[in-house]
Amino acid sequence: MTAPGPRAFDVLGRDGDRRLEPEEIRQKIEMLERLLRRSEQRPVGPPARP
């Protein structure tokens, strides 16, 4: 099995072994919470047929 490519961890902000600053972590958590709230407002299930 090959190692994941360098872009695999971009979402987490990992640049090699660089550590995230607490402010970066907080911003990413807030961004994910906004995405989660937005997704919770969508109807669940298969899309309605036109």
PQR file of N, CA, C, O and H, with PARSE charges and radii, in Angstrom:
ATOM      1  N   MET A   1       0.858  -1.201   0.000 -0.4000 1.5000
ATOM      2  CA  MET A   1       0.000   0.000   0.000 -0.0000 2.0000
ATOM      3  C   MET A   1       0.892   1.247   0.000  0.5500 1.7000
ATOM      4  O   MET A   1       1.862   1.334   0.752 -0.5500 1.4000
ATOM      5  N   THR A   2       0.545   2.194  -0.848 -0.4000 1.5000
ATOM      6  CA  THR A   2       1.372   3.400  -0.936 -0.0000 2.0000
ATOM      7  C   THR A   2       0.915   4.421   0.093  0.5500 1.7000
ATOM      8  O   THR A   2      -0.239   4.420   0.520 -0.5500 1.4000
ATOM      9  H   THR A   2      -0.243   2.124  -1.459  0.4000 1.0000
ATOM     10  N   ALA A   3       1.830   5.282   0.480 -0.4000 1.5000
ATOM     11  CA  ALA A   3       1.499   6.337   1.433 -0.0000 2.0000
ATOM     12  C   ALA A   3       0.601   7.357   0.745  0.5500 1.7000
ATOM     13  O   ALA A   3       0.703   7.552  -0.466 -0.5500 1.4000
ATOM     14  H   ALA A   3       2.768   5.282   0.133  0.4000 1.0000
ATOM     15  N   PRO A   4      -0.287   8.019   1.511 -0.5600 1.5000
ATOM     16  CA  PRO A   4      -1.143   9.043   0.894  0.2800 2.0000
ATOM     17  C   PRO A   4      -0.304  10.171   0.313  0.5500 1.7000
ATOM     18  O   PRO A   4       0.775  10.486   0.814 -0.5500 1.4000
ATOM     19  N   GLY A   5      -0.813  10.762  -0.735 -0.4000 1.5000
ATOM     20  CA  GLY A   5      -0.099  11.856  -1.383 -0.0000 2.0000
ATOM     21  C   GLY A   5      -0.009  13.070  -0.476  0.5500 1.7000
ATOM     22  O   GLY A   5      -0.677  13.130   0.556 -0.5500 1.4000
ATOM     23  H   GLY A   5      -1.690  10.505  -1.142  0.4000 1.0000
ATOM     24  N   PRO A   6       0.813  14.036  -0.857 -0.5600 1.5000
ATOM     25  CA  PRO A   6       1.011  15.216  -0.006  0.2800 2.0000
ATOM     26  C   PRO A   6      -0.267  16.029   0.184  0.5500 1.7000
ATOM     27  O   PRO A   6      -0.382  16.775   1.156 -0.5500 1.4000
ATOM     28  N   ARG A   7      -1.232  15.896  -0.733 -0.4000 1.5000
ATOM     29  CA  ARG A   7      -2.459  16.686  -0.612 -0.0000 2.0000
ATOM     30  C   ARG A   7      -3.495  16.011   0.276  0.5500 1.7000
ATOM     31  O   ARG A   7      -4.533  16.602   0.573 -0.5500 1.4000
ATOM     32  H   ARG A   7      -1.138  15.290  -1.523  0.4000 1.0000
ATOM     33  N   ALA A   8      -3.230  14.795   0.698 -0.4000 1.5000
ATOM     34  CA  ALA A   8      -4.238  14.038   1.443 -0.0000 2.0000
ATOM     35  C   ALA A   8      -4.633  14.723   2.749  0.5500 1.7000
ATOM     36  O   ALA A   8      -5.772  14.601   3.200 -0.5500 1.4000
ATOM     37  H   ALA A   8      -2.387  14.314   0.456  0.4000 1.0000
ATOM     38  N   PHE A   9      -3.679  15.447   3.356 -0.4000 1.5000
ATOM     39  CA  PHE A   9      -3.967  16.045   4.661 -0.0000 2.0000
ATOM     40  C   PHE A   9      -4.173  17.553   4.579  0.5500 1.7000
ATOM     41  O   PHE A   9      -4.201  18.231   5.606 -0.5500 1.4000
ATOM     42  H   PHE A   9      -2.754  15.546   2.989  0.4000 1.0000
ATOM     43  N   ASP A  10      -4.316  18.084   3.362 -0.4000 1.5000
ATOM     44  CA  ASP A  10      -4.476  19.530   3.210 -0.0000 2.0000
ATOM     45  C   ASP A  10      -5.681  20.056   3.987  0.5500 1.7000
ATOM     46  O   ASP A  10      -5.638  21.162   4.524 -0.5500 1.4000
ATOM     47  H   ASP A  10      -4.292  17.533   2.527  0.4000 1.0000
ATOM     48  N   VAL A  11      -6.756  19.268   4.049 -0.4000 1.5000
ATOM     49  CA  VAL A  11      -7.968  19.727   4.736 -0.0000 2.0000
ATOM     50  C   VAL A  11      -7.667  19.994   6.205  0.5500 1.7000
ATOM     51  O   VAL A  11      -8.234  20.905   6.808 -0.5500 1.4000
ATOM     52  H   VAL A  11      -6.792  18.369   3.612  0.4000 1.0000
ATOM     53  N   LEU A  12      -6.772  19.196   6.774 -0.4000 1.5000
ATOM     54  CA  LEU A  12      -6.438  19.358   8.182 -0.0000 2.0000
ATOM     55  C   LEU A  12      -5.383  20.436   8.386  0.5500 1.7000
ATOM     56  O   LEU A  12      -5.061  20.778   9.524 -0.5500 1.4000
ATOM     57  H   LEU A  12      -6.311  18.456   6.284  0.4000 1.0000
ATOM     58  N   GLY A  13      -4.847  20.970   7.307 -0.4000 1.5000
ATOM     59  CA  GLY A  13      -3.838  22.004   7.430 -0.0000 2.0000
ATOM     60  C   GLY A  13      -2.467  21.445   7.745  0.5500 1.7000
ATOM     61  O   GLY A  13      -1.607  22.181   8.229 -0.5500 1.4000
ATOM     62  H   GLY A  13      -5.109  20.692   6.383  0.4000 1.0000
ATOM     63  N   ARG A  14      -2.234  20.174   7.489 -0.4000 1.5000
ATOM     64  CA  ARG A  14      -0.934  19.571   7.794 -0.0000 2.0000
ATOM     65  C   ARG A  14       0.025  19.833   6.649  0.5500 1.7000
ATOM     66  O   ARG A  14      -0.218  19.410   5.518 -0.5500 1.4000
ATOM     67  H   ARG A  14      -2.933  19.576   7.096  0.4000 1.0000
ATOM     68  N   ASP A  15       1.101  20.522   6.934 -0.4000 1.5000
ATOM     69  CA  ASP A  15       2.167  20.705   5.954 -0.0000 2.0000
ATOM     70  C   ASP A  15       3.350  19.923   6.499  0.5500 1.7000
ATOM     71  O   ASP A  15       4.161  20.470   7.246 -0.5500 1.4000
ATOM     72  H   ASP A  15       1.298  20.866   7.852  0.4000 1.0000
ATOM     73  N   GLY A  16       3.458  18.669   6.141 -0.4000 1.5000
ATOM     74  CA  GLY A  16       4.499  17.839   6.718 -0.0000 2.0000
ATOM     75  C   GLY A  16       4.249  17.676   8.205  0.5500 1.7000
ATOM     76  O   GLY A  16       3.182  17.215   8.608 -0.5500 1.4000
ATOM     77  H   GLY A  16       2.799  18.225   5.534  0.4000 1.0000
ATOM     78  N   ASP A  17       5.223  18.050   9.024 -0.4000 1.5000
ATOM     79  CA  ASP A  17       5.094  17.908  10.468 -0.0000 2.0000
ATOM     80  C   ASP A  17       4.783  19.230  11.158  0.5500 1.7000
ATOM     81  O   ASP A  17       4.893  19.339  12.379 -0.5500 1.4000
ATOM     82  H   ASP A  17       6.090  18.425   8.696  0.4000 1.0000
ATOM     83  N   ARG A  18       4.400  20.225  10.384 -0.4000 1.5000
ATOM     84  CA  ARG A  18       4.103  21.533  10.973 -0.0000 2.0000
ATOM     85  C   ARG A  18       2.930  21.418  11.939  0.5500 1.7000
ATOM     86  O   ARG A  18       1.923  20.780  11.631 -0.5500 1.4000
ATOM     87  H   ARG A  18       4.311  20.137   9.392  0.4000 1.0000
ATOM     88  N   ARG A  19       3.063  22.029  13.091 -0.4000 1.5000
ATOM     89  CA  ARG A  19       1.991  21.982  14.087 -0.0000 2.0000
ATOM     90  C   ARG A  19       0.995  23.112  13.835  0.5500 1.7000
ATOM     91  O   ARG A  19       1.379  24.221  13.463 -0.5500 1.4000
ATOM     92  H   ARG A  19       3.880  22.547  13.341  0.4000 1.0000
ATOM     93  N   LEU A  20      -0.283  22.817  14.042 -0.4000 1.5000
ATOM     94  CA  LEU A  20      -1.300  23.851  13.907 -0.0000 2.0000
ATOM     95  C   LEU A  20      -1.268  24.761  15.128  0.5500 1.7000
ATOM     96  O   LEU A  20      -1.088  24.308  16.259 -0.5500 1.4000
ATOM     97  H   LEU A  20      -0.595  21.916  14.344  0.4000 1.0000
ATOM     98  N   GLU A  21      -1.445  26.033  14.878 -0.4000 1.5000
ATOM     99  CA  GLU A  21      -1.585  26.978  15.988 -0.0000 2.0000
ATOM    100  C   GLU A  21      -3.007  26.864  16.545  0.5500 1.7000
ATOM    101  O   GLU A  21      -3.930  26.513  15.808 -0.5500 1.4000
ATOM    102  H   GLU A  21      -1.591  26.401  13.959  0.4000 1.0000
ATOM    103  N   PRO A  22      -3.195  27.156  17.837 -0.5600 1.5000
ATOM    104  CA  PRO A  22      -4.553  27.084  18.418  0.2800 2.0000
ATOM    105  C   PRO A  22      -5.571  27.920  17.647  0.5500 1.7000
ATOM    106  O   PRO A  22      -6.725  27.516  17.509 -0.5500 1.4000
ATOM    107  N   GLU A  23      -5.158  29.070  17.149 -0.4000 1.5000
ATOM    108  CA  GLU A  23      -6.080  29.922  16.389 -0.0000 2.0000
ATOM    109  C   GLU A  23      -6.506  29.233  15.094  0.5500 1.7000
ATOM    110  O   GLU A  23      -7.671  29.310  14.703 -0.5500 1.4000
ATOM    111  H   GLU A  23      -4.220  29.398  17.261  0.4000 1.0000
ATOM    112  N   GLU A  24      -5.571  28.565  14.433 -0.4000 1.5000
ATOM    113  CA  GLU A  24      -5.911  27.835  13.204 -0.0000 2.0000
ATOM    114  C   GLU A  24      -6.899  26.713  13.504  0.5500 1.7000
ATOM    115  O   GLU A  24      -7.845  26.485  12.750 -0.5500 1.4000
ATOM    116  H   GLU A  24      -4.625  28.502  14.751  0.4000 1.0000
ATOM    117  N   ILE A  25      -6.666  26.018  14.614 -0.4000 1.5000
ATOM    118  CA  ILE A  25      -7.561  24.921  14.988 -0.0000 2.0000
ATOM    119  C   ILE A  25      -8.964  25.470  15.233  0.5500 1.7000
ATOM    120  O   ILE A  25      -9.950  24.893  14.774 -0.5500 1.4000
ATOM    121  H   ILE A  25      -5.897  26.203  15.226  0.4000 1.0000
ATOM    122  N   ARG A  26      -9.050  26.586  15.961 -0.4000 1.5000
ATOM    123  CA  ARG A  26     -10.356  27.170  16.267 -0.0000 2.0000
ATOM    124  C   ARG A  26     -11.083  27.582  14.993  0.5500 1.7000
ATOM    125  O   ARG A  26     -12.284  27.353  14.857 -0.5500 1.4000
ATOM    126  H   ARG A  26      -8.249  27.054  16.334  0.4000 1.0000
ATOM    127  N   GLN A  27     -10.343  28.200  14.048 -0.4000 1.5000
ATOM    128  CA  GLN A  27     -10.961  28.625  12.797 -0.0000 2.0000
ATOM    129  C   GLN A  27     -11.474  27.426  12.014  0.5500 1.7000
ATOM    130  O   GLN A  27     -12.556  27.489  11.431 -0.5500 1.4000
ATOM    131  H   GLN A  27      -9.367  28.386  14.158  0.4000 1.0000
ATOM    132  N   LYS A  28     -10.711  26.328  11.991 -0.4000 1.5000
ATOM    133  CA  LYS A  28     -11.143  25.149  11.245 -0.0000 2.0000
ATOM    134  C   LYS A  28     -12.362  24.517  11.900  0.5500 1.7000
ATOM    135  O   LYS A  28     -13.264  24.048  11.206 -0.5500 1.4000
ATOM    136  H   LYS A  28      -9.832  26.277  12.464  0.4000 1.0000
ATOM    137  N   ILE A  29     -12.398  24.502  13.230 -0.4000 1.5000
ATOM    138  CA  ILE A  29     -13.563  23.953  13.929 -0.0000 2.0000
ATOM    139  C   ILE A  29     -14.799  24.786  13.600  0.5500 1.7000
ATOM    140  O   ILE A  29     -15.864  24.235  13.323 -0.5500 1.4000
ATOM    141  H   ILE A  29     -11.665  24.883  13.793  0.4000 1.0000
ATOM    142  N   GLU A  30     -14.660  26.120  13.631 -0.4000 1.5000
ATOM    143  CA  GLU A  30     -15.804  26.974  13.313 -0.0000 2.0000
ATOM    144  C   GLU A  30     -16.284  26.749  11.884  0.5500 1.7000
ATOM    145  O   GLU A  30     -17.488  26.714  11.629 -0.5500 1.4000
ATOM    146  H   GLU A  30     -13.794  26.568  13.856  0.4000 1.0000
ATOM    147  N   MET A  31     -15.337  26.595  10.944 -0.4000 1.5000
ATOM    148  CA  MET A  31     -15.707  26.357   9.551 -0.0000 2.0000
ATOM    149  C   MET A  31     -16.472  25.038   9.434  0.5500 1.7000
ATOM    150  O   MET A  31     -17.485  24.963   8.740 -0.5500 1.4000
ATOM    151  H   MET A  31     -14.359  26.624  11.151  0.4000 1.0000
ATOM    152  N   LEU A  32     -15.983  23.998  10.117 -0.4000 1.5000
ATOM    153  CA  LEU A  32     -16.656  22.699  10.049 -0.0000 2.0000
ATOM    154  C   LEU A  32     -18.028  22.763  10.706  0.5500 1.7000
ATOM    155  O   LEU A  32     -18.970  22.133  10.225 -0.5500 1.4000
ATOM    156  H   LEU A  32     -15.159  24.059  10.681  0.4000 1.0000
ATOM    157  N   GLU A  33     -18.156  23.517  11.802 -0.4000 1.5000
ATOM    158  CA  GLU A  33     -19.462  23.643  12.451 -0.0000 2.0000
ATOM    159  C   GLU A  33     -20.457  24.347  11.540  0.5500 1.7000
ATOM    160  O   GLU A  33     -21.629  23.976  11.495 -0.5500 1.4000
ATOM    161  H   GLU A  33     -17.391  24.029  12.192  0.4000 1.0000
ATOM    162  N   ARG A  34     -19.988  25.379  10.802 -0.4000 1.5000
ATOM    163  CA  ARG A  34     -20.889  26.057   9.861 -0.0000 2.0000
ATOM    164  C   ARG A  34     -21.338  25.104   8.760  0.5500 1.7000
ATOM    165  O   ARG A  34     -22.509  25.091   8.380 -0.5500 1.4000
ATOM    166  H   ARG A  34     -19.035  25.681  10.839  0.4000 1.0000
ATOM    167  N   LEU A  35     -20.402  24.309   8.250 -0.4000 1.5000
ATOM    168  CA  LEU A  35     -20.766  23.335   7.216 -0.0000 2.0000
ATOM    169  C   LEU A  35     -21.761  22.323   7.761  0.5500 1.7000
ATOM    170  O   LEU A  35     -22.702  21.934   7.068 -0.5500 1.4000
ATOM    171  H   LEU A  35     -19.450  24.320   8.558  0.4000 1.0000
ATOM    172  N   LEU A  36     -21.555  21.896   9.000 -0.4000 1.5000
ATOM    173  CA  LEU A  36     -22.449  20.916   9.601 -0.0000 2.0000
ATOM    174  C   LEU A  36     -23.851  21.494   9.760  0.5500 1.7000
ATOM    175  O   LEU A  36     -24.839  20.838   9.430 -0.5500 1.4000
ATOM    176  H   LEU A  36     -20.791  22.211   9.563  0.4000 1.0000
ATOM    177  N   ARG A  37     -23.936  22.735  10.271 -0.4000 1.5000
ATOM    178  CA  ARG A  37     -25.260  23.349  10.442 -0.0000 2.0000
ATOM    179  C   ARG A  37     -25.961  23.501   9.097  0.5500 1.7000
ATOM    180  O   ARG A  37     -27.169  23.288   8.994 -0.5500 1.4000
ATOM    181  H   ARG A  37     -23.133  23.268  10.539  0.4000 1.0000
ATOM    182  N   ARG A  38     -25.192  23.875   8.054 -0.4000 1.5000
ATOM    183  CA  ARG A  38     -25.789  24.039   6.745 -0.0000 2.0000
ATOM    184  C   ARG A  38     -26.299  22.693   6.221  0.5500 1.7000
ATOM    185  O   ARG A  38     -27.369  22.623   5.616 -0.5500 1.4000
ATOM    186  H   ARG A  38     -24.211  24.048   8.137  0.4000 1.0000
ATOM    187  N   SER A  39     -25.529  21.627   6.456 -0.4000 1.5000
ATOM    188  CA  SER A  39     -25.944  20.319   5.952 -0.0000 2.0000
ATOM    189  C   SER A  39     -27.149  19.797   6.732  0.5500 1.7000
ATOM    190  O   SER A  39     -27.953  19.041   6.186 -0.5500 1.4000
ATOM    191  H   SER A  39     -24.660  21.683   6.948  0.4000 1.0000
ATOM    192  N   GLU A  40     -27.286  20.189   7.994 -0.4000 1.5000
ATOM    193  CA  GLU A  40     -28.429  19.741   8.787 -0.0000 2.0000
ATOM    194  C   GLU A  40     -29.729  20.367   8.301  0.5500 1.7000
ATOM    195  O   GLU A  40     -30.807  19.833   8.564 -0.5500 1.4000
ATOM    196  H   GLU A  40     -26.633  20.804   8.437  0.4000 1.0000
ATOM    197  N   GLN A  41     -29.642  21.495   7.593 -0.4000 1.5000
ATOM    198  CA  GLN A  41     -30.849  22.156   7.117 -0.0000 2.0000
ATOM    199  C   GLN A  41     -31.367  21.527   5.827  0.5500 1.7000
ATOM    200  O   GLN A  41     -32.505  21.775   5.428 -0.5500 1.4000
ATOM    201  H   GLN A  41     -28.767  21.929   7.380  0.4000 1.0000
ATOM    202  N   ARG A  42     -30.536  20.711   5.173 -0.4000 1.5000
ATOM    203  CA  ARG A  42     -30.968  20.080   3.928 -0.0000 2.0000
ATOM    204  C   ARG A  42     -31.851  18.875   4.225  0.5500 1.7000
ATOM    205  O   ARG A  42     -31.647  18.195   5.230 -0.5500 1.4000
ATOM    206  H   ARG A  42     -29.612  20.509   5.497  0.4000 1.0000
ATOM    207  N   PRO A  43     -32.815  18.605   3.378 -0.5600 1.5000
ATOM    208  CA  PRO A  43     -33.612  17.386   3.558  0.2800 2.0000
ATOM    209  C   PRO A  43     -32.731  16.154   3.366  0.5500 1.7000
ATOM    210  O   PRO A  43     -31.841  16.141   2.516 -0.5500 1.4000
ATOM    211  N   VAL A  44     -32.984  15.141   4.153 -0.4000 1.5000
ATOM    212  CA  VAL A  44     -32.185  13.917   4.084 -0.0000 2.0000
ATOM    213  C   VAL A  44     -32.867  12.939   3.140  0.5500 1.7000
ATOM    214  O   VAL A  44     -34.095  12.885   3.064 -0.5500 1.4000
ATOM    215  H   VAL A  44     -33.707  15.152   4.844  0.4000 1.0000
ATOM    216  N   GLY A  45     -32.064  12.174   2.430 -0.4000 1.5000
ATOM    217  CA  GLY A  45     -32.630  11.173   1.529 -0.0000 2.0000
ATOM    218  C   GLY A  45     -32.242  11.465   0.095  0.5500 1.7000
ATOM    219  O   GLY A  45     -31.558  12.448  -0.189 -0.5500 1.4000
ATOM    220  H   GLY A  45     -31.067  12.218   2.493  0.4000 1.0000
ATOM    221  N   PRO A  46     -32.679  10.608  -0.800 -0.5600 1.5000
ATOM    222  CA  PRO A  46     -32.330  10.812  -2.208  0.2800 2.0000
ATOM    223  C   PRO A  46     -32.971  12.087  -2.743  0.5500 1.7000
ATOM    224  O   PRO A  46     -34.043  12.476  -2.279 -0.5500 1.4000
ATOM    225  N   PRO A  47     -32.340  12.736  -3.702 -0.5600 1.5000
ATOM    226  CA  PRO A  47     -32.924  13.962  -4.265  0.2800 2.0000
ATOM    227  C   PRO A  47     -34.255  13.665  -4.943  0.5500 1.7000
ATOM    228  O   PRO A  47     -34.451  12.607  -5.540 -0.5500 1.4000
ATOM    229  N   ALA A  48     -35.153  14.622  -4.832 -0.4000 1.5000
ATOM    230  CA  ALA A  48     -36.470  14.443  -5.452 -0.0000 2.0000
ATOM    231  C   ALA A  48     -36.327  14.418  -6.970  0.5500 1.7000
ATOM    232  O   ALA A  48     -35.531  15.160  -7.544 -0.5500 1.4000
ATOM    233  H   ALA A  48     -34.994  15.482  -4.347  0.4000 1.0000
ATOM    234  N   ARG A  49     -37.094  13.571  -7.594 -0.4000 1.5000
ATOM    235  CA  ARG A  49     -37.034  13.509  -9.068 -0.0000 2.0000
ATOM    236  C   ARG A  49     -37.774  14.696  -9.653  0.5500 1.7000
ATOM    237  O   ARG A  49     -38.822  15.094  -9.145 -0.5500 1.4000
ATOM    238  H   ARG A  49     -37.741  12.968  -7.127  0.4000 1.0000
ATOM    239  N   PRO A  50     -37.234  15.258 -10.713 -0.5600 1.5000
ATOM    240  CA  PRO A  50     -37.904  16.414 -11.332  0.2800 2.0000
ATOM    241  C   PRO A  50     -39.228  16.014 -11.983  0.5500 1.7000
ATOM    242  O   PRO A  50     -39.919  16.862 -12.549 -0.5500 1.4000
TER
END
